[in-house]
Amino acid sequence: MTRGGGGDARLEVVRAGALTTVQDLGRPGYAHLGVPRSGALDAPAHALANRLLGNPAGAATLETTLDGVALRALAPVTVAVTGAPCAVRAAGRPAAWSAPVRLAAGAVLEVGPALAGLRSYVAVRGGFAVPPVLGSRSTDLLSGLGPPVLTAGAVLPVGAPAGPVVGADVLPLPAPPTELVLPVLLGPRHDWFTAASVAALGSARYRVSSAGNRIGLRTEGGPPLVRARGGELPSEGMVLGAVQVPPDGLPVVFLADHPVTGGYPVLGVVAAAALHRAAQARPGTPVRFVTTG
């Protein structure tokens, strides 16, 4: 990622938004080195944005948080915006959401605040060609690997197109959740909590806390889980979707930038396939855990 003037196949950041990062499918396989997987939190929305432009699913996109982003094309490009529904404008005029949009050189793409959900995805035909680190272009907020969080004035290089722009007749994406229901497979440390507390988890109601981020979804407003035993664990491995319970007793669901080790007990694990809905759950969204195992 560079800063400054013109050139072919590049996009300049005009407005960075609250938190906009480059993301692809992440860098799995490096947990033994202390490196999280990272990658797009809403993988289906990321993949759809690429599909609309003929990109491979692993091409890098931009992940925005709540209030969007604005980008100026320094040469003609084709872009698409998916994920959280939002107003899209190209060169000052309304443009399509979840469809290819052509930008002339000098035109500004404006991705507005999320109307529902939390994170939108901006793809460009050819993908964002920032330098990869350990095989991925993803920004990892925990380890600091990958390109920096976007700031105004940054210039993003664009790769060569990989295929034709085909679009899509059907957009197979669910609406952002009005209630976040997370299936939890209990273990490995659910026995660190009272049986009554674990049994009550399925009927408890929590809310998404504003304190969450790409590292983890934090909860609030529900009953704290009650410990059956004191003391702390030695640090042990953490996986994507782990439901860790800190001393306040309120569950935390680990997302893409989670630490690879931790010392608080893990009540259970949410399957990775269910986590894309957590990516679109705004603060205040009701949360319900459905336990099995």
matplotlib code that plots the C-alpha trace (Angstrom):
import matplotlib.pyplot as plt

x = [0.0, 1.3, 0.3, -0.1, -0.8, -2.0, -1.3, -3.2, -5.3, -5.2, -7.8, -7.1, -8.8, -10.8, -12.6, -11.3, -14.4, -14.3, -12.4, -11.7, -9.2, -8.0, -9.2, -9.1, -9.6, -6.9, -3.7, -4.6, -1.9, 0.3, -1.3, 1.9, 3.7, 1.2, -0.4, -4.3, -6.1, -7.6, -9.5, -13.0, -15.4, -18.4, -16.8, -20.0, -20.3, -16.6, -16.9, -20.0, -18.3, -15.5, -17.9, -19.7, -16.5, -15.0, -12.4, -11.3, -12.9, -9.5, -9.0, -8.6, -11.5, -12.1, -14.1, -15.8, -17.3, -20.6, -20.0, -18.5, -15.7, -15.0, -12.5, -11.3, -10.5, -7.1, -7.9, -11.1, -12.1, -15.1, -16.2, -18.9, -20.3, -21.9, -22.4, -24.3, -26.9, -25.9, -26.3, -23.8, -22.9, -20.5, -19.4, -22.1, -24.9, -26.8, -25.3, -26.2, -25.5, -24.5, -23.8, -20.9, -20.4, -18.0, -15.9, -14.3, -10.9, -11.3, -14.7, -15.4, -17.1, -19.0, -20.1, -22.5, -23.3, -24.7, -28.5, -28.6, -25.9, -22.3, -19.8, -19.8, -17.3, -15.9, -14.3, -12.5, -12.0, -8.6, -8.6, -6.6, -3.0, -1.3, 1.8, 0.9, 2.3, 2.5, 0.4, -2.4, -3.3, -5.5, -5.0, -4.7, -5.5, -4.1, -0.7, -0.2, 0.5, -0.7, -1.4, -2.2, -5.8, -6.9, -6.3, -7.2, -4.6, -3.5, -3.4, -4.4, -2.9, -5.3, -4.4, -5.0, -8.5, -8.8, -12.1, -15.1, -17.6, -20.6, -22.8, -25.4, -29.1, -29.5, -27.8, -27.6, -27.0, -29.2, -30.4, -28.4, -29.7, -32.3, -31.4, -28.1, -28.6, -25.3, -25.0, -22.4, -20.8, -20.0, -16.4, -13.6, -14.0, -17.8, -17.2, -15.6, -19.1, -22.0, -24.3, -27.3, -25.4, -24.6, -28.1, -29.6, -27.4, -29.8, -32.7, -30.6, -30.7, -27.6, -26.9, -24.0, -21.7, -20.1, -16.8, -16.4, -14.2, -12.6, -10.9, -14.1, -17.8, -18.5, -21.8, -23.6, -27.0, -27.4, -26.7, -23.0, -22.0, -21.1, -17.8, -17.8, -14.1, -11.6, -8.2, -7.0, -5.9, -2.4, -2.6, -3.9, -4.8, -7.8, -9.7, -12.0, -15.4, -14.2, -16.7, -14.3, -15.6, -13.6, -13.9, -17.1, -18.9, -20.1, -19.3, -16.9, -17.0, -13.6, -13.6, -11.0, -8.3, -8.5, -5.4, -4.2, -3.8, -5.7, -6.0, -9.8, -11.9, -13.7, -17.3, -17.7, -17.2, -19.4, -19.0, -17.1, -20.1, -22.3, -19.8, -20.6, -23.9, -21.9, -20.0, -23.2, -24.6, -24.7, -24.2, -27.5, -28.5, -30.1, -27.9, -29.0, -26.8, -28.1, -26.0, -25.3, -22.9]
y = [0.0, 3.4, 7.0, 9.8, 10.5, 8.9, 5.8, 2.9, 0.4, 2.0, 3.4, 6.3, 6.4, 9.7, 8.8, 5.8, 5.2, 4.0, 0.8, -0.3, -3.1, -5.2, -8.8, -12.1, -15.7, -15.3, -17.2, -20.5, -22.9, -20.6, -20.9, -22.8, -19.5, -17.4, -16.1, -16.0, -17.0, -13.5, -12.9, -11.6, -11.9, -12.3, -14.8, -15.3, -11.6, -11.3, -14.3, -12.8, -9.4, -11.3, -13.5, -10.5, -9.3, -12.5, -12.6, -15.8, -16.1, -15.5, -12.1, -9.3, -7.0, -4.1, -4.8, -1.6, -1.2, 0.6, 3.9, 2.8, 4.3, 6.5, 5.7, 7.6, 5.6, 6.7, 4.7, 3.1, 0.1, -2.0, -2.5, -4.2, -3.6, -6.4, -7.4, -4.9, -3.1, 0.5, 3.4, 3.3, 6.4, 6.6, 10.0, 11.6, 9.5, 6.5, 3.2, -0.5, -2.4, -6.1, -5.5, -4.5, -0.7, 0.9, 3.9, 6.2, 7.7, 10.3, 9.1, 8.6, 5.5, 6.4, 3.5, 4.9, 3.8, 0.4, 0.5, -2.9, -5.1, -3.9, -4.7, -4.1, -5.5, -3.6, -5.6, -4.4, -6.4, -7.9, -7.7, -5.3, -6.2, -5.1, -7.2, -10.6, -11.6, -15.3, -15.9, -13.5, -9.9, -9.7, -7.0, -8.8, -6.4, -8.6, -9.6, -6.4, -8.5, -7.4, -3.9, -1.1, -0.1, 2.3, 6.0, 8.9, 9.4, 5.8, 4.3, 0.7, -1.1, -3.3, -6.7, -8.0, -9.3, -13.1, -13.6, -12.0, -9.9, -12.2, -10.8, -13.0, -13.6, -14.6, -13.2, -16.1, -13.9, -13.8, -10.5, -9.1, -10.8, -9.1, -11.9, -13.7, -17.4, -19.3, -23.1, -24.0, -27.5, -27.7, -28.3, -28.6, -26.7, -26.6, -28.6, -25.5, -24.0, -25.2, -27.6, -25.3, -22.4, -24.3, -25.7, -22.2, -20.8, -22.0, -20.0, -16.9, -13.7, -11.6, -8.6, -7.8, -5.4, -2.4, -3.5, -6.2, -6.1, -8.4, -10.3, -11.3, -10.6, -9.6, -10.1, -8.1, -7.9, -11.7, -13.8, -14.4, -18.0, -19.3, -21.1, -24.5, -24.4, -21.6, -21.0, -20.4, -22.6, -22.6, -21.1, -23.5, -23.4, -21.3, -22.0, -19.9, -19.7, -20.6, -19.3, -18.1, -16.9, -14.2, -13.5, -11.4, -14.6, -13.1, -15.2, -13.9, -15.5, -15.5, -14.2, -14.1, -12.1, -14.1, -15.0, -18.5, -19.2, -18.1, -18.9, -18.4, -21.5, -22.2, -23.2, -24.4, -23.7, -22.1, -23.7, -21.5, -21.7, -19.8, -17.0, -14.9, -13.9, -12.7, -10.4, -8.5, -8.3, -4.7, -3.7, -4.2, -7.2, -10.0, -13.1, -16.6, -19.6, -23.1, -25.7, -29.3, -32.0]
z = [0.0, -1.0, -0.6, -3.1, -6.8, -10.0, -12.0, -13.6, -11.7, -8.3, -5.9, -3.5, -0.1, 0.2, 3.4, 5.4, 7.7, 11.3, 10.5, 7.0, 6.4, 3.5, 3.9, 1.9, 3.2, 5.8, 6.6, 8.2, 9.3, 11.4, 14.9, 16.0, 15.3, 17.2, 14.1, 13.9, 10.7, 10.2, 6.9, 6.1, 9.0, 6.7, 4.2, 2.1, 1.5, 0.7, -1.8, -3.4, -4.0, -5.8, -7.8, -9.1, -10.7, -11.9, -9.2, -7.4, -4.0, -2.4, -4.0, -1.4, -0.7, 1.7, 4.9, 6.2, 9.7, 10.1, 8.3, 5.0, 2.9, -0.1, -2.8, -5.9, -9.1, -10.5, -13.7, -14.9, -12.7, -11.9, -8.3, -6.3, -2.8, -0.7, 2.9, 5.1, 2.9, 2.3, -0.1, -2.9, -5.1, -8.1, -9.3, -7.2, -8.6, -7.0, -8.0, -7.5, -4.3, -4.9, -8.6, -10.7, -10.9, -13.5, -12.3, -14.7, -13.9, -11.3, -10.1, -6.4, -5.1, -1.9, 0.3, 2.9, 6.4, 6.9, 6.9, 8.6, 9.8, 10.5, 7.8, 4.0, 1.5, -1.5, -4.3, -7.4, -10.5, -10.2, -6.4, -4.2, -4.9, -1.6, -0.8, 0.9, 4.2, 5.0, 1.8, 2.8, 2.2, 5.3, 8.0, 11.3, 14.2, 16.8, 15.4, 13.2, 10.1, 6.7, 5.4, 7.9, 8.6, 5.9, 6.3, 4.0, 1.2, 1.0, -2.5, -3.1, -6.1, -8.2, -9.7, -13.2, -14.0, -13.6, -15.5, -17.0, -15.1, -15.0, -12.2, -10.5, -10.9, -7.2, -4.2, -1.7, 1.4, 4.5, 5.9, 8.9, 12.1, 14.2, 16.7, 16.7, 17.3, 17.8, 18.0, 20.6, 20.9, 24.6, 25.7, 26.4, 29.7, 30.3, 33.5, 35.0, 35.3, 37.4, 35.7, 36.4, 34.8, 31.7, 31.4, 31.7, 28.9, 26.3, 27.6, 28.6, 26.5, 26.0, 23.7, 21.5, 23.3, 21.6, 23.1, 20.5, 17.4, 14.8, 17.7, 19.5, 19.9, 23.5, 25.1, 27.8, 29.6, 30.3, 33.4, 34.1, 34.0, 37.5, 38.0, 39.6, 40.4, 41.2, 39.9, 36.3, 33.5, 32.0, 28.6, 26.0, 22.3, 21.1, 17.9, 15.7, 17.3, 20.8, 23.5, 26.2, 29.6, 31.4, 35.1, 34.6, 33.4, 30.1, 27.0, 24.4, 20.9, 19.2, 15.6, 12.9, 14.7, 17.9, 20.0, 19.4, 23.2, 26.3, 30.0, 30.6, 30.3, 27.0, 27.5, 23.9, 20.3, 17.6, 14.2, 11.7, 9.3, 11.8, 12.4, 9.4, 11.1, 14.1, 11.7, 10.9, 14.4, 15.6, 19.2, 21.0, 18.8, 21.0, 21.3, 22.1, 22.5, 21.5, 23.2, 22.1, 23.4]

ax = plt.figure().add_subplot(projection="3d")
ax.plot(x, y, z, "-o")
ax.set_aspect("equal")
plt.show()
